Structure formats: C-alpha cells, structure tokens
Amino acid sequence: MAKPAVETEPRRSRASEAFFGRRRGKTIRPQQAAALEAGLSRLRLDLSVEPPAGLSGLFAAEVSGIRLEIGFGGGEHLLHEASTRPATGFIGVEPFVNGMAKMMKALAERPLHNLRVYDDDAVRLLDWLPAASLDAIDLLYPDPWPKKRHWKRRFVGKANLDRFARVLKPGGRFCFASDIDSYVNWTLLHCRAHGAFQWQAADASDWHRPYEGWPGTRYEAKALREGRRPAYLTFLRA
C-alpha cells in the first residue's frame, strides 16, 4: 500500500494516544490508498509551521468562519456540512486510516475547497490553533470508553475543555452527540463544572432533537437499530 504521508512532526505521547483506539482496520483498496496519499498531500495541515494569523488563509476558498470536527469517522456529517456551507472553513480530524481514506476518496470525486484535514491526535491540533480562532467544535459519537476503568480516556474532560475554551471565540458552539447515556451525563457534568460553557436547552425535548440540517451518521443509524436514543447537546462558550 502506498504511504499516505511523510510524518515530519514528533511522535505523540502515550497520554494523548489514550483518547482514541485503533489506527487501522481492514487493508484499504489500491484506489483508496492512492486517493489517501494524494488527498493528504494537498489537504493535511502541517503542524510544524506556525498557523496563519487568520485561519481563513488555510483554505483555497474564501471563508468567513471556521469549524472543527473531531473524529469524523466515515465523514458523512463533515462532507454534508462542508458542501452546504461553502462560506465556512472546515477542519476535520480523524486518526483512523480507513475513515480518512474514505473521506479522501469522496473528495477525489467531488473536491471541496473549504475543507482541510488532520490525521493524528486532535489534542495536538487544538494546541496548535490560535486562541479564539474557531466558531464551532463538533464532537459527534466519540468513542464512549464504556468501562469505568477507561473513562479517563474519554475526550471530554477538564484538560480538553480548557483547550476548547481557549480556541473557541466568545459565543462559539461546542456540539456533542452520543447514544451512550453515561457519556451524555458525563459531558453535561464536566461542562457545568468547567464554567466556560453554557448548555443551550430550553426544554426536555431539546437534547433529543437533531441539529438543524442534520444528515445522520452511520454510528447514529447503528444506535437507532439497536434501540439507543441519541442525544444532541449544544454549549456556548461564555
């Protein structure tokens, strides 16, 4: 298989590896491998250089806002949003090679000029981004690490909420979706304890109502098939 990219950055720490699981699944097909290599060479963010003062400079298209999706999986939501919001710049993070290959194959067939990607640890990207540079962060169906001894590996925690608070503009949105009740409650409690995030829910039905224009994802479809009800939380950066 062709190598997707030359790694020029230092290896991540064991602590940061804990937030995501395996890096590879089944062997990707040659066509996907070619799309992955070509796509990453064009769209992958280089964290070895300083980010531009205005992140709009990262994109080939003219954009007026920046949104980050952490762990885009197969890319269903990210592709939909980037396609329907051409005036917004999107950054997608996915360390799972098969998910990134699927995204690069889709972009080879239908290029988008308002999208950049990063294929490693989102923590490193968050630390690279300038303060108050993002309008929104999406964390959709993240790995729930359901066993109690693994809860420390959940992406939502004080350290990463500190990172979110730093990179989000005042009034910026943090959107979280999950079908795992314990992770939903965990996120509500951690955001409340943090103090920089205000939960936006007017009534009990709000957190079970999908976001406007929500395209669905394969993870959500699986949850619904298995009888789990997803929750959609929105927090504003105070």
C-alpha positions in Angstrom: 0.0 0.0 0.0 1.3 3.5 -0.8 2.4 5.5 2.2 -0.2 8.2 3.0 2.2 11.0 4.0 5.7 11.6 5.3 5.5 12.3 9.1 7.5 15.4 9.9 6.2 16.0 13.4 7.3 14.5 16.7 5.5 11.3 17.9 2.6 11.9 20.2 2.8 10.9 23.8 1.2 7.8 25.4 -1.1 10.1 27.3 -2.5 11.6 24.1 -2.9 8.2 22.4 -5.4 7.3 25.1 -8.2 9.4 23.6 -8.7 7.2 20.5 -8.4 3.5 19.8 -7.0 1.6 16.8 -5.5 3.4 13.9 -6.2 0.9 11.2 -9.0 -1.5 10.1 -9.1 -3.7 7.0 -6.5 -3.2 4.3 -7.7 -0.3 2.1 -8.0 -0.8 -1.6 -5.4 0.5 -4.0 -7.7 3.2 -5.3 -8.4 4.4 -1.8 -4.7 4.3 -1.0 -3.9 6.5 -4.0 -6.7 8.9 -3.0 -5.4 9.0 0.5 -1.9 9.8 -0.5 -2.9 12.5 -3.0 -5.5 14.0 -0.7 -3.3 14.2 2.4 -0.5 15.8 0.3 -3.0 18.6 -0.6 -5.2 18.9 2.4 -3.3 17.8 5.5 -2.4 20.6 7.9 1.3 20.9 8.7 1.7 21.5 12.4 5.4 22.0 12.1 4.8 25.6 10.9 3.0 28.4 12.6 -0.7 28.8 11.8 -1.7 31.9 9.9 -2.9 34.8 12.0 -6.3 34.4 10.4 -7.2 30.7 9.8 -9.1 31.6 6.6 -5.7 31.6 5.0 -5.6 27.8 5.3 -8.3 27.4 2.7 -8.4 27.7 -1.1 -11.9 29.1 -0.8 -12.8 32.5 0.7 -14.3 31.7 4.1 -15.7 33.8 6.9 -15.9 31.3 9.8 -14.0 28.2 10.9 -15.5 25.0 12.3 -13.6 21.9 13.6 -15.0 18.3 13.7 -13.1 15.9 15.9 -13.3 12.3 14.9 -15.3 12.5 11.7 -15.5 8.7 11.2 -16.7 8.0 7.7 -17.2 11.7 7.0 -20.9 11.7 6.4 -21.6 14.8 8.6 -18.4 16.7 7.6 -18.9 16.2 3.9 -22.6 17.3 4.2 -21.7 20.4 6.2 -18.8 21.5 4.1 -20.9 21.0 0.9 -23.8 23.0 2.1 -21.8 25.8 3.9 -19.2 26.9 1.3 -18.6 30.2 3.2 -17.4 28.3 6.2 -14.0 26.7 6.5 -14.0 23.2 8.0 -11.1 21.3 9.6 -11.7 17.5 10.1 -9.7 15.3 12.4 -9.6 11.5 12.0 -6.7 9.3 13.1 -8.4 6.2 11.8 -6.8 5.5 8.5 -9.8 3.7 6.9 -12.1 6.7 7.8 -9.6 9.2 6.3 -9.2 7.0 3.2 -13.0 7.0 2.7 -13.0 10.8 3.0 -10.2 11.3 0.6 -11.9 9.1 -1.9 -15.0 11.1 -1.7 -13.1 14.4 -2.1 -11.2 13.0 -5.1 -14.6 12.5 -6.8 -16.1 15.8 -5.6 -13.4 18.3 -4.4 -14.2 20.9 -1.7 -12.1 24.0 -1.3 -13.3 24.9 2.2 -12.0 21.7 3.9 -8.7 20.8 5.5 -7.9 17.6 7.4 -5.5 16.3 10.1 -4.9 12.6 10.5 -3.4 12.4 14.0 -4.3 13.4 17.6 -6.8 16.2 17.9 -5.0 17.4 21.1 -2.0 18.4 19.1 -4.2 20.3 16.6 -6.0 22.1 19.4 -2.7 23.2 21.0 -1.5 24.4 17.5 -4.6 26.6 16.8 -4.5 30.2 17.8 -6.7 31.4 20.7 -10.3 32.4 19.8 -9.9 31.1 16.2 -12.9 28.8 15.9 -16.6 29.4 15.6 -17.6 25.9 16.5 -16.3 22.4 17.5 -18.3 19.2 16.7 -17.6 16.1 18.7 -20.1 13.6 17.3 -20.4 10.0 18.6 -16.9 9.9 20.1 -15.6 6.6 21.5 -17.5 6.3 24.8 -15.0 4.0 26.5 -17.9 2.4 28.4 -15.9 0.5 31.0 -15.4 2.6 34.1 -11.6 2.0 34.2 -11.4 3.5 30.8 -13.4 6.7 31.5 -10.2 8.7 31.8 -9.8 8.1 28.0 -13.0 9.9 27.1 -12.2 13.0 25.1 -14.4 15.3 27.2 -12.5 16.2 30.4 -11.1 19.3 32.1 -7.9 19.4 30.0 -9.6 19.2 26.7 -12.4 21.6 27.8 -9.7 24.0 28.7 -8.4 23.6 25.1 -11.9 24.1 23.7 -12.4 27.3 25.8 -9.1 28.7 24.5 -9.7 28.1 20.8 -13.4 29.0 20.6 -14.5 32.5 20.1 -16.8 34.0 22.8 -20.2 32.8 21.8 -18.7 29.9 19.8 -20.5 26.5 19.9 -19.4 23.1 21.2 -21.8 20.4 19.8 -21.7 16.9 21.3 -23.8 13.9 20.2 -23.8 10.4 21.7 -26.1 7.5 22.1 -24.4 6.4 25.4 -26.3 7.8 28.4 -23.4 7.7 30.8 -21.2 9.8 28.3 -24.0 12.3 27.8 -24.4 12.7 31.6 -20.5 12.8 31.9 -20.4 15.6 29.3 -23.1 17.7 31.0 -21.4 17.4 34.4 -18.0 18.2 33.1 -19.2 21.3 31.1 -21.1 22.5 34.0 -18.1 22.1 36.4 -15.8 23.8 33.9 -17.8 27.1 33.9 -16.8 28.3 30.4 -19.7 26.5 28.7 -23.4 27.2 28.9 -25.8 24.4 27.9 -28.4 25.5 25.5 -31.6 23.6 26.2 -35.0 25.3 26.7 -37.0 22.1 27.4 -36.5 18.4 27.9 -37.0 17.6 24.2 -34.2 19.9 23.0 -31.4 17.4 23.7 -33.1 14.7 21.7 -33.7 16.9 18.7 -31.1 16.5 15.9 -29.2 19.6 14.8 -30.7 21.7 12.0 -29.9 20.1 8.7 -28.6 17.0 10.4 -27.7 14.4 7.8 -27.3 11.5 10.2 -24.3 9.2 10.5 -23.6 5.5 10.3 -23.0 5.4 14.0 -26.3 7.0 14.7 -28.1 4.6 12.4 -26.5 1.7 14.3 -27.6 3.2 17.6 -31.2 3.5 16.4 -31.2 0.0 15.1 -30.0 -1.3 18.5 -32.7 0.7 20.3 -30.5 3.5 21.8 -31.8 7.1 21.7 -29.2 9.7 20.7 -28.7 13.0 22.5 -27.6 16.2 20.9 -26.0 18.8 23.2 -25.1 22.3 22.4 -22.9 24.5 24.6 -22.0 28.2 24.1 -18.6 29.5 25.0 -19.2 32.1 27.7 
